[in-house]
Amino acid sequence: MESSSCSVLSASLNRFLAQKFGSKEDLLKSSYIELELTNSCADLEATLSDLDRKLSDTIAVFSSRSDQVQVRLRGIKEGLIDLKSSVTIPQHEENEGVLAEELPALAKEVARIETIRAYAETALKLDSLIGDVEDSVSSSVTGKLKSSSYSANSEESHQKAISYLKEIESILTSTAKTRPQWMRLLSAVDNRVDRALAVLRPQCISDHRSLLASLGWPPPLSGSNLMNTSSTKPKEISNPLFSLKGDLKTKYSESFLSLCNLQELQRRRKCRQLYGHNLETLIRPPLWVIEELVNPISILAERHFSKWADKPEFVFALVYKITRDFVDSMDEVLQPLVDKANLVGYSCREEWIGGTVTSLCTYLAKEIFPKYIEALEKGGSDEISRNARVLWLNLVDLMISFDKRTQALISDTGLLMSLKEDEALQRVSSLSVFCDRPDWFEIWAEVEKLEVLDKFKTALEKDKNWGSVVSDENKSPVICDAVVQNLSLLTDRARPLPSVMLRAKFIKLTCGPVISEFIDCMVHRCQEAEGLTALTDDDALLKVVRSINAAQYFEVTLMEWCEDLFFLDMESLSDEAGSKCIFHEEIGRLKDFRIEWVEKISTVILRGFDARTRDYVKNKKQWQEKMEGYAVSRNFLDSLDYVQGKLSKLEEGLNALDFVTVWRGIANGIDQLIFNGVLLGGAKYNNCGVVRLDVTVSVLFGVFKAWCLRPEGFFSKLHEGLRILKMDEIEMRNGLVGDKEKWLKEKGFRRITIAEAERLVKNRVFEG
């Protein structure tokens, strides 16, 4: 009999009695406990009476307002009947003018009364609904005081309150669009709804957490066997979500839907309140129900993390295992409930992965990175600094590997991320820890840069890397491959970053200095060669040629990279960039370097040609001497042989693009030298001199015919000057008597000026 009476008592009452009467001595305190319970009951009854009184007052106010509205509506109806009868009864002409004046005022008054009626009805409806919400919230709080555990009545109160809140939100949304002038009413209602939500949401979350705890969430992680290095598959963590059945499944579904509906309500309210603003800039909050699953299991996982302070790979392994083992249940169990709650755009799989990754980022920022920063800042010796850099790079490697595996859980399903690219990547990337800590990001970039430069400088100092050629097409040295490989490694490090801005900044901080180091090395090698021999030595010239080849190959490579979508995304990041490639500055420096040293090579060869033809140019008598066979001057032939030899060596060693620039520059320089020094040098030309000059120019053209089909096009001044000298006397003198400019154009002279043509005519000597 005694046992049957005990079983009737609730679990909370049993706990209360066990707490108060733990020993026989506690029985002596029963009178005090009875008094305490009596006072508590009296307080609760007083509270209930007060609530009953408030409810009665509210009903009375509603009833009185309803009577007033009915009286006003009745008066409006009678007035409209009178108006109708007065319009239908024939009136005298003098009354028609009065009626026409009174109708607009009457219509305005009717509209005003209609507005008042609509306002009163809306206000009364909202007041009634808010009262229902507050009653539901109040009953939920009262039920919570009586029983601390999850109860069906509490869940029913939550659902009723949410239903009323949805109806209120629908009325407010419609009113905001049709009656925006009622802002005070909307504001007053929002304030009362905010107060109700401030109580309702914590209650829903608290009940949901209690229900999760009763389901066995979070499951134990100790049996996951993470450190299993054998080939056998590690044991999966037990998943309580798959074991939900019967009444337990119904309770969890109802609680899950309540939280989802509440979040959807909050989203609708936010959209209404921010109507007219740019809603795309708002950050979409995580799914509350998934957060309630992630948070407790993350706290449980951190107990394991503390044991692996020097083994971060175990931390990433456990987080990945948790993420993977539960991700299927998100699709199969929870996603249908989210869809039922009309939470558009939410993917439970993505939210679960994002939640676990966010918890990992929080742990990394709190526990791991500060230790690594401290190790880097010590840097007392090269060995310590080197070890700290290696640890840092290993950690980043783990983060990149973890992100690839985690993001594969989304991409392997064929689903697209529901958010914008950068926002979605930040949710599911452990590298997002750098988004909030730009100082850590700069440290990482500095470590990566130093690591690459250490290896790269060694490669730059080896002469064999500059000597051997990789490709016959562009004749670039082996060092170019080392540069491209190192930059590709740095670019690959930037690709997983979850922000285009961060990727661009990483490229600037790491690739920029490496390219600058490469350009500075080329400049130094060229200056060294120029300083030793003034580029007159073939070996020194070859040293410069190889640097030019490297610059040309690398310039083309960077331009091709800039056409890749990865770099195209970075073009419009800032106004300063002007929609230019991220390597625009480096490409400009490479181009300037090539132009400068190609011009220097051309200048050196022209200087050698000028020195060898100095006597030839000064010999003005040769153009009036009569010689058989019209042989070309030996001095001029030696000069041409020098130019041909230099160009042949350049053709063999220099890339095709820059070689064309060199020989064209040399051709233009020789054209100017011969034209100004010989044709306009003051010498007199008789018929034999013109023939000799024609033969000399033909030999010159023959040298350059190896690189072009029409050399005369690149010796325009010399070619046109010779044409003038070869004219007969009558044509020459008649042409320059009239309109000289017109005559030059008609004859096809485009490069020679009128003054130059007159000087050539003056120097021509015709024999009788």
Rosetta blueprint (number, residue, H / E / L):
1 M L
2 E H
3 S H
4 S H
5 S H
6 C H
7 S H
8 V H
9 L L
10 S L
11 A H
12 S H
13 L H
14 N H
15 R H
16 F H
17 L H
18 A H
19 Q H
20 K H
21 F L
22 G L
23 S L
24 K H
25 E H
26 D H
27 L H
28 L H
29 K H
30 S H
31 S H
32 Y H
33 I H
34 E H
35 L H
36 E H
37 L H
38 T H
39 N H
40 S H
41 C H
42 A H
43 D H
44 L H
45 E H
46 A H
47 T H
48 L H
49 S H
50 D H
51 L H
52 D H
53 R H
54 K H
55 L H
56 S H
57 D H
58 T H
59 I H
60 A H
61 V H
62 F H
63 S H
64 S H
65 R H
66 S H
67 D H
68 Q H
69 V H
70 Q H
71 V H
72 R H
73 L H
74 R H
75 G H
76 I H
77 K H
78 E H
79 G H
80 L H
81 I H
82 D H
83 L H
84 K H
85 S H
86 S H
87 V H
88 T H
89 I L
90 P L
91 Q L
92 H L
93 E H
94 E H
95 N H
96 E H
97 G H
98 V H
99 L H
100 A H
101 E H
102 E H
103 L H
104 P H
105 A H
106 L H
107 A H
108 K H
109 E H
110 V H
111 A H
112 R H
113 I H
114 E H
115 T H
116 I H
117 R H
118 A H
119 Y H
120 A H
121 E H
122 T H
123 A H
124 L H
125 K H
126 L H
127 D H
128 S H
129 L H
130 I H
131 G H
132 D H
133 V H
134 E H
135 D H
136 S H
137 V H
138 S H
139 S H
140 S H
141 V H
142 T H
143 G H
144 K H
145 L H
146 K H
147 S L
148 S L
149 S L
150 Y L
151 S L
152 A H
153 N H
154 S H
155 E H
156 E H
157 S H
158 H H
159 Q H
160 K H
161 A H
162 I H
163 S H
164 Y H
165 L H
166 K H
167 E H
168 I H
169 E H
170 S H
171 I H
172 L H
173 T H
174 S H
175 T H
176 A H
177 K H
178 T H
179 R L
180 P L
181 Q L
182 W L
183 M H
184 R H
185 L H
186 L H
187 S H
188 A H
189 V H
190 D H
191 N H
192 R H
193 V H
194 D H
195 R H
196 A H
197 L H
198 A H
199 V H
200 L H
201 R H
202 P H
203 Q H
204 C H
205 I H
206 S H
207 D H
208 H H
209 R H
210 S H
211 L H
212 L H
213 A H
214 S H
215 L H
216 G L
217 W L
218 P L
219 P L
220 P L
221 L L
222 S H
223 G H
224 S H
225 N L
226 L L
227 M L
228 N L
229 T L
230 S L
231 S L
232 T L
233 K L
234 P L
235 K L
236 E L
237 I L
238 S L
239 N L
240 P H
241 L H
242 F H
243 S H
244 L L
245 K L
246 G H
247 D H
248 L H
249 K H
250 T H
251 K H
252 Y H
253 S H
254 E H
255 S H
256 F H
257 L H
258 S H
259 L H
260 C H
261 N H
262 L H
263 Q H
264 E H
265 L H
266 Q H
267 R H
268 R H
269 R H
270 K H
271 C H
272 R H
273 Q H
274 L L
275 Y L
276 G L
277 H L
278 N L
279 L H
280 E H
281 T H
282 L L
283 I L
284 R L
285 P L
286 P L
287 L L
288 W H
289 V H
290 I H
291 E H
292 E H
293 L H
294 V H
295 N H
296 P H
297 I H
298 S H
299 I H
300 L H
301 A H
302 E H
303 R H
304 H H
305 F H
306 S H
307 K H
308 W H
309 A L
310 D L
311 K L
312 P H
313 E H
314 F H
315 V H
316 F H
317 A H
318 L H
319 V H
320 Y H
321 K H
322 I H
323 T H
324 R H
325 D H
326 F H
327 V H
328 D H
329 S H
330 M H
331 D H
332 E H
333 V H
334 L H
335 Q H
336 P H
337 L H
338 V H
339 D H
340 K H
341 A L
342 N L
343 L L
344 V L
345 G L
346 Y L
347 S L
348 C H
349 R H
350 E H
351 E H
352 W H
353 I H
354 G H
355 G H
356 T H
357 V H
358 T H
359 S H
360 L H
361 C H
362 T H
363 Y H
364 L H
365 A H
366 K H
367 E H
368 I H
369 F H
370 P H
371 K H
372 Y H
373 I H
374 E H
375 A H
376 L H
377 E H
378 K H
379 G L
380 G L
381 S L
382 D H
383 E H
384 I H
385 S H
386 R H
387 N H
388 A H
389 R H
390 V H
391 L H
392 W H
393 L H
394 N H
395 L H
396 V H
397 D H
398 L H
399 M H
400 I H
401 S H
402 F H
403 D H
404 K H
405 R H
406 T H
407 Q H
408 A H
409 L H
410 I H
411 S H
412 D L
413 T L
414 G L
415 L L
416 L L
417 M L
418 S L
419 L L
420 K L
421 E H
422 D H
423 E H
424 A H
425 L H
426 Q H
427 R H
428 V L
429 S L
430 S H
431 L H
432 S H
433 V H
434 F H
435 C H
436 D H
437 R L
438 P H
439 D H
440 W H
441 F H
442 E H
443 I H
444 W H
445 A H
446 E H
447 V H
448 E H
449 K H
450 L H
451 E H
452 V H
453 L H
454 D H
455 K H
456 F H
457 K H
458 T H
459 A H
460 L H
461 E H
462 K L
463 D L
464 K H
465 N H
466 W H
467 G H
468 S L
469 V E
470 V L
471 S L
472 D L
473 E L
474 N L
475 K L
476 S L
477 P E
478 V L
479 I H
480 C H
481 D H
482 A H
483 V H
484 V H
485 Q H
486 N H
487 L H
488 S H
489 L H
490 L H
491 T H
492 D H
493 R H
494 A H
495 R L
496 P L
497 L L
498 P L
499 S L
500 V H
501 M H
502 L H
503 R H
504 A H
505 K H
506 F H
507 I H
508 K H
509 L H
510 T H
511 C H
512 G H
513 P H
514 V H
515 I H
516 S H
517 E H
518 F H
519 I H
520 D H
521 C H
522 M H
523 V H
524 H H
525 R H
526 C H
527 Q H
528 E H
529 A H
530 E H
531 G H
532 L H
533 T H
534 A L
535 L L
536 T L
537 D L
538 D H
539 D H
540 A H
541 L H
542 L H
543 K H
544 V H
545 V H
546 R H
547 S H
548 I H
549 N H
550 A H
551 A H
552 Q H
553 Y H
554 F H
555 E H
556 V H
557 T H
558 L H
559 M H
560 E H
561 W H
562 C H
563 E L
564 D L
565 L H
566 F H
567 F H
568 L H
569 D L
570 M L
571 E L
572 S L
573 L L
574 S L
575 D L
576 E L
577 A L
578 G L
579 S L
580 K L
581 C L
582 I L
583 F L
584 H H
585 E H
586 E H
587 I H
588 G H
589 R H
590 L H
591 K H
592 D H
593 F H
594 R H
595 I H
596 E H
597 W H
598 V H
599 E H
600 K H
601 I H
602 S H
603 T H
604 V H
605 I H
606 L H
607 R H
608 G H
609 F H
610 D H
611 A H
612 R H
613 T L
614 R H
615 D H
616 Y H
617 V H
618 K H
619 N L
620 K L
621 K H
622 Q H
623 W H
624 Q L
625 E L
626 K L
627 M L
628 E L
629 G L
630 Y L
631 A L
632 V L
633 S L
634 R H
635 N H
636 F H
637 L H
638 D H
639 S H
640 L H
641 D H
642 Y H
643 V H
644 Q H
645 G H
646 K H
647 L H
648 S H
649 K H
650 L H
651 E H
652 E H
653 G H
654 L L
655 N L
656 A H
657 L H
658 D H
659 F H
660 V H
661 T H
662 V H
663 W H
664 R H
665 G H
666 I H
667 A H
668 N H
669 G H
670 I H
671 D H
672 Q H
673 L H
674 I H
675 F H
676 N H
677 G H
678 V H
679 L H
680 L L
681 G L
682 G L
683 A L
684 K L
685 Y E
686 N L
687 N H
688 C H
689 G H
690 V H
691 V H
692 R H
693 L H
694 D H
695 V H
696 T H
697 V H
698 S H
699 V H
700 L H
701 F H
702 G H
703 V H
704 F H
705 K L
706 A L
707 W L
708 C L
709 L L
710 R L
711 P H
712 E H
713 G H
714 F H
715 F L
716 S H
717 K H
718 L H
719 H H
720 E H
721 G H
722 L H
723 R H
724 I H
725 L H
726 K L
727 M L
728 D L
729 E H
730 I H
731 E H
732 M H
733 R H
734 N H
735 G H
736 L L
737 V L
738 G L
739 D L
740 K H
741 E H
742 K H
743 W H
744 L H
745 K H
746 E H
747 K L
748 G L
749 F L
750 R L
751 R L
752 I L
753 T L
754 I H
755 A H
756 E H
757 A H
758 E H
759 R H
760 L H
761 V H
762 K H
763 N H
764 R E
765 V L
766 F L
767 E L
768 G L
